[in-house]
């Protein structure tokens, strides 16, 4: 199984960057991992909708055909860690060999085109999270899902 994480903007804060790298390494014990950090489209004078659409085009260009796309969006549905583990495990054992891609949009949000392309739209929380913190929360939950799948003590 291959997991791909696509997000807008670089992870700048050193402490958060360390956490991101730590969880990517942990996840890498269970699946192939790839990260694509896309250019933050903070074009001067541009309308936020235009920025969202440009970022959405950038995201869709990076999503491989046939990839199972999970879009993180505040309007998505919330699930618990056990359910995320079930989604990942079902995808892992389906035998399709498709890649699973998780997407976090820019600070203006996620384009409707990305939401429409998504196989699943999830919200991490009803609370507002910075995009850098959202990356850590997502990665921690994906790692937790693998520990649940493999019945490892982390989740207990």
BELHUHU-V208501 format. One record per residue. N is the residue number from 1. SS is DSSP state (a for helix, b for strand, c for the rest). PHI is phi in whole degrees, 0 to 359 (none if undefined). NEAR is the number of other ideal C-beta (glycine too) atoms within 10 Angstrom. Layout:
((N,SS,PHI,NEAR) (N,SS,PHI,NEAR))
This chain:
((1,c,none,18) (2,b,239,14) (3,b,250,24) (4,b,234,19) (5,b,242,22) (6,b,239,24) (7,b,217,24) (8,b,267,25) (9,c,91,19) (10,c,276,11) (11,c,275,18) (12,c,263,8) (13,c,288,12) (14,a,304,8) (15,a,295,9) (16,a,290,16) (17,a,300,15) (18,a,298,12) (19,a,296,19) (20,a,302,21) (21,a,297,13) (22,a,298,14) (23,a,290,21) (24,a,298,18) (25,a,296,11) (26,a,298,18) (27,a,297,19) (28,c,300,12) (29,c,287,10) (30,c,249,19) (31,c,203,15) (32,b,293,11) (33,b,228,19) (34,b,220,13) (35,b,237,16) (36,b,238,16) (37,b,263,13) (38,b,267,19) (39,c,298,12) (40,c,286,16) (41,c,273,20) (42,c,267,13) (43,c,302,10) (44,c,298,4) (45,c,77,5) (46,c,278,14) (47,c,292,10) (48,a,306,11) (49,a,296,12) (50,a,296,13) (51,a,298,20) (52,a,302,23) (53,a,294,18) (54,a,295,16) (55,a,296,25) (56,a,299,24) (57,a,297,14) (58,a,299,19) (59,a,295,26) (60,a,299,16) (61,a,298,10) (62,a,268,15) (63,c,269,20) (64,c,291,11) (65,c,303,6) (66,c,85,10) (67,c,289,17) (68,b,281,19) (69,b,259,24) (70,b,248,23) (71,b,262,25) (72,b,267,23) (73,b,207,19) (74,b,300,17) (75,b,270,10) (76,b,284,17) (77,b,271,10) (78,c,262,10) (79,c,228,15) (80,c,271,9) (81,a,298,15) (82,a,298,12) (83,a,294,13) (84,a,299,19) (85,a,300,21) (86,a,296,15) (87,a,297,18) (88,a,295,23) (89,a,296,16) (90,a,299,10) (91,a,293,18) (92,a,295,18) (93,a,265,10) (94,c,294,11) (95,c,78,6) (96,c,286,11) (97,c,71,9) (98,c,289,17) (99,c,283,20) (100,b,249,21) (101,b,242,24) (102,b,253,22) (103,b,237,28) (104,b,238,23) (105,c,283,26) (106,b,280,24) (107,c,292,15) (108,c,273,19) (109,b,120,18) (110,c,245,24) (111,c,291,24) (112,a,295,12) (113,a,298,14) (114,a,290,25) (115,a,300,18) (116,a,292,11) (117,a,287,17) (118,c,295,20) (119,c,278,14) (120,b,208,17) (121,b,243,19) (122,b,242,20) (123,c,249,14) (124,c,286,18) (125,c,194,11) (126,c,280,7) (127,c,281,7) (128,c,279,8) (129,c,242,16) (130,c,294,11) (131,a,294,17) (132,a,291,19) (133,a,293,15) (134,a,301,18) (135,a,298,27) (136,a,296,20) (137,a,298,16) (138,a,301,23) (139,a,297,23) (140,a,298,18) (141,a,290,19) (142,a,293,25) (143,a,299,22) (144,a,301,19) (145,a,301,23) (146,a,294,22) (147,a,290,17) (148,a,292,19) (149,a,303,16) (150,c,264,13) (151,c,52,8) (152,c,267,13) (153,a,291,6) (154,a,307,12) (155,a,283,16) (156,c,270,7))
